[in-house]
Every structure is written in structure tokens, then in C-alpha cells.
């Protein structure tokens, strides 16, 4: 956590960054007896204890969000609508919980400390119950969709509406509990404050919660999920939530229960409340929308692995926590730095554009820190100040202010993902979002010179934003002969000439024109004793594998997640329109697993070409035991699965994929790709029988044989397949590294931090898994 050491030490020692801001009021906690040991604490110690509880609560909340998102994707699909749905429902629950908790806290505003702590403790215990409820609810909802509601078309509006209902039933109750913890915590702080003088209860708890969320991001991504898997990570997190709740209840049992007379809620000047709520909504919307744009902007520099996304989220949270710590050091809402912070917020918003300029030679982590750090520090400085100013220590008013920020946080990502980014490049979106907060420099910079004088800082801020935008160029700069397509999933670029053409998704290279993508189709199709009648290709890419499979003159269905990718088929292949016009050839925009669940078709060959690199985020869902079970149910007798594992997969990942295949299929043959670019893994319920490349070539239709050698490197189909068949490797040779089978619960390929640094700890995790699974 990036908080000044001296400031953080004072948090733990005094319970506040401003010394004696929160002293125990003897009038407000008078009772018949003193608090017994071990909970006989003074006011500063109590606030320190509450800080720690909210730190743990923030840690747990972030882990819940990560695991619930992954569980939802596994059940309903890996695409932007499902991701947006989970995040929107999560934030909506926080908002509902904040408002409901604020109203409940107002009903108990004259209650003693014990009652307030009980409310908080019971809420945390409620959150812990989610460990039991959420996974089962999501599974039951998907099963109902596949059974009794089979008439609902997957990918339709009805499907997404149903998924939203199921996910809402699964996570909303617990998110509402999470949202209620803030007003309940503020209610406790209201009891502990000194004579009503402090108005900074929210920022104190906000600092703890955001710092805990940053810690949860790092620990879950680097350690917990890799060693424990998603299921046990959820269990451990539930135990932590329950521990927080039980501690709060124990604290309540040893606290005075005498009622108190609560002071009147703070009064704001006329019009001030609306201004504060508007600012909270706008900062929430713009910051979360920026985060969506940052992911696309930084992907070329950080990659598509899970650690890249964790880095962006952790950077956001750490910088926000640092900003909140600075706000508290500056004595709360009256800070003289606030007008300057509003002035700098817009210009800071465009720093990511400058820091992702390819002409600047900087490591990705430095680009990220210098790009998003300043704007997140400013938001961390300003947001809690707005809530403190609106709500003070009144739990109900604080809840309303926090809910306004949450509403913005719901709308922002939806606006960015479904409206702005499909229409404009990332640079223009970032600029627009930076300009959207410029008016706040005018709203909060009014001086004695009047409103006209306050326009000066706002105008200056806008000018700096526009100058920065002019300096950054456009999203397609640096690409030769580029065609750019945008949609709610990604920005897709096709660029280059001849064989030096590339497909980039969010600036990251996905594939090139290479004969290995032809072998992906011809090898499994020729491995069948007869001509296949129906073929499924999961992941479209440049369309090469679909094109090669279609050369057999059989029906071929290709599934692609990103809508813009198939639009570029013609950029890479001149005969794209003719290929798509062949009988039975079609492209479906969907998630591969979701298609397998909803289709009634059976296939002779299923070809999977996951996105590179091997540890790409979400790619484990295409390598898992659960995926192979779905495929097995859709393969005709004697059908063959071709699983491509790209170059770059470490020994543990290779072992995990082979083990997951072995769990579902009794017969497996593996061949190294041309130029050792990866591995073709063939799996079937029946033996895959061919003795030589001669036998395979004899099964190739004439057009397929010509397609196979279209790009070389060999001159004949026989020579081409001989290179592949000669490179057969034993499955046993790939499982020498200790690893569990790759499953939805254990995404071995995506999480590798621990095993790259401590083999002994990894071996312990593998032994533990082997004993349980």
C-alpha cells in the first residue's frame, strides 16, 4: 500500500491521520461499567480497530468481486455484456446497500455503541454466507436455462435478461450488505467522534477500505488463486468476513448499550448539496469509464495476462488510497489544496495518452504509474472530501453521497464500453472524459472575484487537456496500411502487407499468416477414417483455419467472441466472400463454451485455437476439464478434438492441459507444430489411427491438399504432413512437471507467479490438490 510510512503508523497508533480528531466522548459512551479486557480500548484504539476491520472488509470485497466475475463467466459466457452485467450489479448492490443502511442507521441514531456495532457485525456475517450461496445459485440458474428454459436463445436479449436476473439473485443480497457496511461504520464513528467537531468519518473508513481492496488485488492475483484455486479462495475470504463480523459482535457485547442523544445532521448552504452530489456522480462516472479505456490503452505494453489487469486495478486503488491519505493529512474538507486538485484533475486525466506514446522508451509499469497515478491520487483526494462535506458523521447523509458516486461508477463503464469506445479511438475517449471533469474546476474554485474569475482555472484546465490531445496523435498511428474496427469488446486492427500482415486486438498481436493455422484444420480432419460431415472452429482469428476447413466442402461453423474480428476476414484473404458463400459455412459471434451449451448440433471435428499467449486472461476456460466435457458431449462417435497450445506455455501448463485432456478422453496424440510454434493435441473417445503421412494425404480432397501447401514451407501435401507427423511426442513426456489438471477452479496456465519463484510452495499446492480432487 503506497501510503507515507509516518502517516500509516499514526493510523494504527492513533486511529486517525490527524492526531486527536477522533477521541472517545465520555458523554456519548457513558455506561454502568468500563470495557473489560481485552476490549478495554480508548477512543483512538477503537477507531484503529475499526480501521483494521474495514481494511479486511475491503480486502474481502475485492476478492469476492474477482471470484464472482469468474464464476459468472464460466456459467454464462466470457464477453463484455456478462462482465459489464456483473460489475454493474455489484456496484448497484453497493449503492442500494448504502442508502438502505443509511436509513436504518438513522432509525438507530440514538442507539448506543453496542447496537451500532451489532448492525455492522451482523452485516459482515451476512456477507460471509455468500460463500455458500453464490456458486450454487449460478450453477442452478444455468442448468435451468439449459433445461426448462431451453426456448430462450443464447445471446438474445432474453438470454441476457435471464442471466442478469440469475446473477442478480446470486450476488445482489451480499453486495447490498457490503454497501451497508459504510453507513454502519460511520454510525460507529459518530459515537466515537469528539463532540461532533469532526466531519471526516467517511474518508477514514474509505482509506481503510480502498487500501484493503488494493491488498486484495495483489494477494489474490499473486498468491491465493494460484495456490488455492477459486473455490478455496472464496472459502478463505468467507472465513475472513465471518471473523470480522464475530469480532464486531464480541466488541458490541463488551461495549456500553446506553442510548445517546445524537446531534443534528450537518446543514449545508443552499445549493451546496446538489453541487456536491453532482461532483460525486461525475467523478465516479469519469474515473470508471477511464479505467475501461486504460485497459485497451495499456494492453500493448502490459500484455493480456491476468497480472496486467491486476496491475491496472492495483495501481488505481493504491494511488487512490495515497490520495485519501493526503486528504486526511491536509485536515479534511477545508483543505487549501482542493481548488488546485480540481484544476489539475482534467490535465491529469490525459497523462495516460502521453505515457503510452510508443516513441517514449519506458517500461510498462513505469508507463502505468506515471499515466494513471496522478489522476487516481487526485480522485482519492477529492472524492472522500466531497462525501465528508456532504455527510459529515451523519450515516444517512454519508450513504446518500456515497450512493451518488456509485451510480456514476455504474454508468461510466457502460457508457465507455458500449457507447464511446465502439465509436471513437481510445485517445479521443480519454480526452472527452478528461474534459468532462473540467467544469468542476469552475464549480469548486469560486473566489471573491466572482463566478467570472472562477472560469479562468476551468479554461486553463481545458486548454491543457486539448494541447495534450494534440500531442498524442491517434490510436492507429504507427501502423502501416491499417484497417481499424471497434466494438464493445475491443479495438481490432489489421495491418501490414503481403505475408507481413498482423491481427491486433487492443494493440496486442493475435496471429499472423502461417501454415500452422492450416494444419490445425487438415490434421484432425484427415485423422478421421472418413470425410467429416460437420466441423466446429472455436476462435476465428484471421479466418485461416475456417478457410482451410471449408476447402473440404463440408459445413463449418466458426465461433468468434469479438464482433469486429470477422469483419477483417477480407483484409487477410482475397477469397473471403467466396468462402463464406459456400453451403454450410458460417461465422457466429458468441463465446465458445456458451455455443457448445446451446447448440444441438454434433460435430466430427472440433478445433480450438485459444488466443495467445498461453497464459492469456480467461483462456483457461478453453483448456479446462469442464470445456472438454462440453466438447465430448457434442462429438459424434469417433470424432476428434484438436486443441492448439501455443508456444510459450511452460512445462507446468503443458502438463496441466494434458492432464485435463486425459480426464475426458482416453485417446490422445500430440504433434509439434511447424517450426516448433506450439503443439497440436488430438483427443478422441476412440483410437486415432493413422500410420503415416501417406495415409493422411490419401484422405485429403484435392482442394484441401492445395490449400495445405498454399503458403509452404514444403512443396507437396505429403512433405508438409510428414514434417508434422514426424514431430509426434508422447503425452507422458509433457507431464513430467508437477501440476493438477487444468480446471475452471484451477486455471494453472493463467496464474504462475508463485511457481516461478518458489517451487516448494507450488509442489505443496499440487500435493494438496491431488489429495482433494
N, C-alpha and C positions, 0 to 999 in steps of 0.2 A: 504494500500500500504506500503510495507516494504522498506522505504527509510529513511535514517537518518534524524531526525527531523530538525536539523540545516540546512542540505542541501536542504530539501524540502522548508523550509521557505525562503531560499535565492532564490530558483527558482521563487517563487511567488513575492518576493520583488524586485529582480534584473533582473529576466528573464534569469538567467544563473547560473550554479553551479560554475563558475569560475570568479565571480566578474564582471569586466568590459569588458569581452570578446566581448560582443555584444553592442557597443554603436552606437547610431544613427550617421551616417556620414552625416554631413551637405552638403557635396558635392553631395551626391547621392540622397538627398531628397529635394534639394532646390526647391522652388516654389514661386508663387506670394503671398501666404498668409499662415499664421500659421493654424494648425489644430484647428477647432472650438471645444469648449466643447460640448458633454462630451468626445470626442475622441481626445482631445489635449494631446497626450502622448509623452513622451520622448522615446528614443530608447529602454531602458531596460523595460519600461512599455509595449511597443509594442511587444517585444519578449515574455513577460509574457502573454500578451493577446493571442498571437499565441500558446503558450504552453497550455493554457486553452482550446482553440478551438480544438487542436489536442488531448487533454485529452478526451473531449466529443466525438470527432470523433472516437477514439479508443474504447470507451465505446459502441458506436452505432454499430461499425463494428462487435464486438464480439456478440452482441445481434442478429444482422441480421444473422450471421452465424448459431447460435443455432436455431433460428426460421426457417430459410430456410431449414436446415437439417431435422428438424421435419416435415415440410410440404412436403418435397420430400419423406420421408419415408412413410408418410401416403398415398401418391398417388402411389408410385412405389415399396414399399416393405421395410421391416426392415432387411436388410442384408448388409454384408460387401461391395459388389460391389456398392450398391447405396450410402452408407456412403462415400466410397472412391471417388466415382464419384463427389459427392457434394463438398467435401473438395478439390479435385484436380481442379475442375472448379473454385472454389472460389480463390484458390491460383494462378491459371493460369490467372484469371482476374486481380488480383493484379499485376502480372508480366507484362501483356500486357499494363495495365494502367500506370505502372511505366515507361516503355520505351516510350509509346506514349506521356505521359505527359512530360517526359524529352525532347523529340524532340520539342514539342510545346513550352515548356518553353525556349528552345534555340532560337526559332524564335522570342520570345519576350524578349530576354536577354537585350536589350537596352531600354525596356519599363520602365515607371515609376512605383512607388509603387501601384498606383491606379489600373493599368492594371493587375498587378500580383495578387492583392487581388481579383479582379473580376474573374479571372480564378479560383482561389480557391473557392470563394463563389458560383459560378455557378456549380462547380463540386459537392459541398455538397448539393446544391438544387437538382441536378440530382439524387443523392443517395436517397434523401427523396422520390422521385417518385416511388421507388421500392415498397413502402408500397402498392401502388395501383396495380402495375403490376405483382409482383411475384406470389401471391396466385392464381389469376385468370389464369395466364399462365399455372401454374402447373395443375390446375383442367381441363382446356381446353385440355391440352396435354394428360391427362389420359383418358378423355372422347373420344378423337379422336382415341386413341389406342383401346378402348373397342368397338368403333363403326366402323368407316371406315377402320381402320387398324386391324380388328379382326383376319386377317390371320396371323399376327405376333405372334409367340408362346411366351408366357410369360416365362421368364427365359432363353430364347435363346440369341444367340449373337445379333440377330436382335432386340430383345426386349431391351437389354442393350444399343445398339447403339441408338435406338429411345429415350430411357429415357435420355441418355446423351445429345441428341440434344434438347429435351424439357427443361431439367434442364439448359442447356447452354443458350438457348434463354431467360429463365426466370431470371437467376442471373448474367450472364456474363456482360451485359452492366453496371450494378451497381457496380460489382466488379472492372471493368475497371476504373470506376470513383473513387472508393476507392484507387486503386493503383496510380492514377494520383495526389492524394492529396499530396503525399510525394514530388515529384519534384516541384509542385506548391508552397508548403510550403517552400522548400529550396530556390526557387526563391525569395520569400518574404524575407527570412532570408538573402539572398545575398544582397538585397537592404539595410537591416538594419545592416549589419556587419561593422566592423570598418576597413576601408581602405584595405580590402582584406587580413587581417592578420589571420583571424580565418578560420579553416578548419573543424569545428565541428558542422555545421548546422544540419546534418542528425541525429547525436546522440541526439541532443537536442529535436528534434521532435519525434525521436524514443522512448525516455524516456517517453514523454508525451503520445504517442500512446499506448505503452505497459502497462503503469500504468492505462490508461483508460480501456484497454481490461481486465486487472485484476479486476478492479472495476465492469465492465460489467458482468464478470463471476459470481462474488459474488452476486451482486444486482439482476440480472435476476434469478439466481437459488434460492436465499433465499427469495425473495420478489415478484418481478414483475410477473412472470409466475403464481405463486400460486394465487395471488390476482386478476390479470387482465386477465389471460388466454393468449394464444399465439397471438390471433388476436389483442387484445388491447395493448399487449406489443409491437407488431410491430408498431401499430399506435403511441404510445408514443415515440418510438425510431425514427420514421419518423419525428415527430414534433421537436425532439432534433436536428436531422440532418438539417432540414429546418431552425431552429433557428441559427445554426452555419453558414449556408450559408447566411442568411439575415444579420447577424452581420458583416460578412466579406464584403458584398456588401455595407452596411452602412459605414463601415470603409473606403472602397475604395472611396465612394462618398465624403469623407472628408479628403482624402489624396492627396498629390501632384501628378499630372499626367505628369510632365515634363519628357522627355526622359533622359536617362543617358548613359554614356559610360561604358559598362561592362568590367571588367578586363579580361585578357586572362585566359583560363582554366588552372588549375594546370598541370604541367608537371611531369610525373613520370619517374623514371630511367628505362632504357631499361630492359625489362623482369619483372619489378616490377608489372605492371598492370595485366599480366597473373597470376602471383603468388597470387595476392590479390583476383582475381575473382575465382580462383580455391579454395582458402580457404573459400570464402563465399559460394560457391556451396557445398563444403564438409561439412561445419558446419551446413548448412541448412538441408542437407540430413540426416546426422547422428543424429541431435537433434530431428527431426520429426520422424525418424524411432525409436529412443529410446522411444519417447512418446507412440508409439503403443505398444512396448514391456512392458513399465511400466504399462499400463492398465492391461495386463494379470498378470504381476508380483505382483501387489498390490491388485488385486481383493480379495484374501483370507483374507486380513487384513482390507480392506475398504468396502467390500461388492459390490453389484451390483446396488445400488440405485443411483439416479441421482446426489446426493450430493457427492458421492465418485468420480465420473468422474469430477464434477465441482471442487473438491478439488485438483485433479491432475492438471487440467488446470490452476486453480488459483495459485497453488504453482509454476508451471512452469513460469507463467507470472510475479508473484511478485518477484521471485528470479531473473528473467531476468532484471526486472526494477531496482532492487537493484544493479545488476552488472553494468548496464549502468550508474547509478548514481555514482558508484565508479569510473568508467572510466572517467567521466567528472571531478570528484574531483581530478583525477590524471593528469589533464591537457592534455587530448585528445590523439591523435595518438602517441605522443612522450613519453608516459608513460613508466617509467622504470620497471613497473610491468608486462608489456606484455610478455616478454620472460618467466617469471615464470608462467604466466597464461597458456601459450601454453604447458609448461612442465607438469602442473597439470591437464590439460584437460582430457587426456586419463585415468589416475588413478581415477579421479572424476567420470568418466563415469561408472565405475564398483561398485561404492558405493551402488547403489540400490540392488545389489546382496548381499552385506554384511548386509544391513539394512532389508532385507526380510528373513534373516536366522531365521527359526522357533525356534531355540534354544535360541535366544535373546528375552527376555521379554520386549517389548516396545509397547506403544500404537501405533495404526495405523498412526495417524497424525505425531507422532514423527518419525516413520519409514520413512514416506514420506518426511518430511522436511530434515532429515539428509541424505536421499538417493538421492533425485533429486535436493535438494537445491544447493549444491556446484557446480555441473556441469552446472546448469542453471545460477548461478551467473557468472561463468567463460564465458559462452556463451554470456551473456548480457554485459560483459566487453569487449569481443573480437570482436563480430560482428559489432557493430556500429563503432568501431575503424577502422576496415577494410574498411567500406563504406566511412567514413570520409577521410581516407588516399587516397582512390581511387578518390573520387569525390570532396572533399573539399566543397566549396559552389557553385560548378557548378551543376545546376539542372540536366542537361543531363547526366553527368558522374555519379552523385549520383544515378540516375534512373537505369543506366546500372548495377551498383554494386548491388543495391537492388534487381534487377531482377535476377541476378545470384544466390543470396541467396534464392529467391522464387522458382527458378527452382529446386534447391536442396530440398526445402521443399515439392515440388510436388512428386519428385521421391522417397524420403525417405520413406514415409508411404506406398507407393505402393510396394516398394522393401521389406519392413519389413512384410507387411500383406500378400502378395501373393507369395513371394519367400522364405524369410528366416524363418519366424515363422511356415509355414506348414512343414518345413523340419528339423528344429533344435529346441531344447528347449530354453526357454527364456534366461537362463544363457549364453548359447553359442552365442545367437544373441547379447545380451548386450556386451559380450566380444569382438565379432567381430566388433561391431560398435565403441567400445572404442578404439580398435587397429587402426581403420581406420583413426582416427584423430592424431595418434602418429606422422606420418610424418610431420605434421605441426610444431611440436616442433623443427624439424630439419630445415624446411624452414624459420622459423622466429626466430631462435636462433643462426644464423651465427655470429661468433665473429672474432676477429683478428687472432685467431688461425686457421681460415680457415674452409672449409666445413667439414674436418675430425673431428675437435674439436666439431662442431655442432652436430655430430652424437651421442655424449655422452649423452646429455639430452634426445634425442629421444629414445636411447637404454634403458636408465634408466626408462623412462616412460613406455615402452613396458614391461619391466621386472616386474614393479609394477602391471600392468594390469594382467599379466599372474599369478602372485602369488595370487592376489585377486581371480582369477577364480578358482584356485586350492583349495582355502579355502571354496568355496561356494557349492561344490558338484553338483548334477544335479537336474533337475526340478522334478523328481519323487521320490527324497529322502523322507523318512518318510511315504511312502505309502506301505502297505503290499500287496503282490500278485497283483501288479498294472499292468494294461494294458493302454498304453498311445497312443492316436491318436491325430494328429494335422492337421489343415486345415486353410484356410484363415479366418474363423470365430472365431475359438477358439482352445485352447488346452483342450482335453477331457480325463479324467482319470476315469477308472473303477477299483475299489479296494475293498479288503476285501474278506471274505469267508462266505459261508452259508447265513444266513439272515442278517449278518452284512456286506452286500455289499453296496457300495455307488457309485453314479454317480456324478462326479465333473466337472464343466465347468469353465476353468480358475481358478481352485483351490477352487471354491465355490460349496457347496453341492446342487444338484438339486433335487434329490429324493432318496428314499430308497425302499426296498421291503416291501410293506404294503398293507393290504387288501382294504384300502380305494380306491386305484387306480383300483381295480377290480369293486368296487361298482360304480365308475364313468361310467363304461360301462353298467353293468347289470341293474342299477336302471332306467335310461331313456329308455333303450331298452324294459324292462319289463313294463314300463308305457304305451306303445302303446297297443291298443286293439288287434292288430295282429302282426305277426312276421315282423320285419323291413326288407326292401329289399336292403337298401344301407346305410352305416354308414361312417361318416367322423370324424376322430380324429385329433385335432389340438394340436401339441406338442407330440413328440414321447417318450421322457424320456427314461426309461428302457425298454419300449415296453410292459409293463404290460397291459395297457388299450387296446392297439391294440390286444394283445393276448386274452384278455377276450372277446372282441367284436367278434373276429374271431371264438370263441367257439360256436357261434350261427350258424355257417356255412352260413354266408352271406358275400357279398362283403364289405370289409373295406379298406378305404384309410386313411393312416396316413401322416400328413404333419409335417416335421421337418426342422427347419431353419439351424441347424449346421450339415454339412455333416458327420462329424465323429461320431455323436451320434448313428445312427442306426448300425454302424459297430460293436458296442459293445453289440448288442442285445443278441448274443450268450453267452456273459460273464454272463449275469443275468438269462438266460433261456436256458436250455439244448435242448428244442424243437424248438428253434428259426427258424432253417431252415425249419422244417416241417410246422410251422405256415405260413411262407412266401410262401411256396409252395402251400397253399390252393387256390382254384379258387377265383379270385376277390380280394385277399389280396395284397396290395402294399404299398410301402413307397415312398413318393415324397419329394425331397429336395426343399423347397420353403418357402416363407412367407405365413402365413395362410390367411391373407387378400387378398394377391395377387392371391392365388389359387382360392378363392371364386369369385374374379372378372373375372378370365379367364376360369373357368370350366363351362361347360354346364350341368353338372350332377345335379340331385336333390337327396336330402337325407331325410331319415326318422328320423335320429338322427344325431346331430352334437355335439361332445364332445370337450370342451375346457379345457385344463389343463395348465394355464399360469405358467411361471417359478416363483419360489419363490425368494425372499419374495414378499408379496403383493405389496410393492412399487417398485419392480424391474424396472430399467430403460427401457422404451419402452413398458412395459407390459400394460399400459393404452390402447394401440391400440387394445388389445384383450378384453377389458371390455367396450368399448365405444359404444355410440348410433350408430355411423357410422358402427361399426363392426356388431352390431345386425341387422341393416338394411340389410347388405350384407347377413347374415345368413338367415334372413326371406325370402329373395328372392330365396334362394336355398333349403328351406324346402318344402317337399311335404305337401299337406293338412293333418293336424293332426300331423305333425312332431314335434319333441321335441328337444330343445336345452338344454344341460347340461353344465352349467357354474360352474367351481370349483373356489371357493375363499379360498385361503389357510389361515391357522392360522396365526395370526399376523396382519391381516387387522384391523385397528382401526375403531371405530364406524362411523366416517365420511366417510371412504372409503366404508364400508358396505352399508351405506345409499346411497352413490353416485352410486354404482353398481346396487342396487335395483331400483333406480330411472331411470337409463339408460335402464334397462330391461323393466320397466313399460312403457317407451315411445314407445317401439317397440312391446311388446307382452301384450295382455290383460289378459293372464292367467299365474300365477306364483305359484310354490310351492317350499318351501325351507326346506332342511333337514340337520341337523348337521352331520358331518362326524364321522366315528368310532373314539372313543377316543377323540372326540371334536377337530379333526385335521383341521377343516375348515367347509365349507358349500357347499352342492350340491344344486345349484339353477336350477330348471327345469322351462322352459318357452315354451309357445306354443300359436298359434293363436286360438286353440280350447281348451276346458276344459281338464285338465289332470286328468282322472278319475280312481281311484282305491281306494277301501275302506280299504284294509288291506294288510299285507304282504302275507297272504294266497293267495289273488288274484294275486299278483305279482309272487309268486312262481309257480303258475299254468301255467304261461306263459313261464317259463324258459325251454328251451330244456335240456335234460339230461346232455349233456356235459357242458352246461353253468352252471347248478346247481353245478356240481362237481368243476368247475373252481372257482365259487364264494367262496367255503369253503376250497379251497386248502391250504390257509395259516391261517385258523381260522379267528377270535378267537373263533367262535361258531362251533358246530359240524354239523349243518344242514343248508341248504339254508334258511329255514323258520326262524330259530333263528337269522341268520345273517341279513336278511332283516327286521325282527321285530325290531332289535336294531336301524336301520336307520329310519324306518317309525315312530317309537315311538318318535324320536327326531325331528319331524316336528316343524318348527317355523313359525309364521306369518310374511309375508313380512313387515307388518306395524310395527312390533316390531323392525325391523332393520333400520327404517328410522327416529328414534327419534332425531338423531343428525342432525343439520342444514347442508345441503350440496346441491350443484347443481347436476344435473345428470352428470355422468362422460362422457365426450366427447373428441374428438380429440383436441378441443380448451381448455378444462379444464381438464387436467389429474390429478384429485383430489388425486388419490392414490399415485402418484409419488412425489408430492410436498406437504409437510406438515410442514415445518419449522415455518411458521407464526402461524398456528392454534395451534401448540403445545406450543406457547409462548404468544399469545395474542388472546384469544377467541373473544374479542370485535371487533378487526380488522378483524378477519375471518368472523364474523357474518355480518359485513358491506359488505364484498366482496360477501357473499352469497345473501344478500338482493339486492345488485346491479345486480348480475347475474340474480336473479329471475325477476327483473324488465325488463331485456333486452332479455332474452331467453325463 
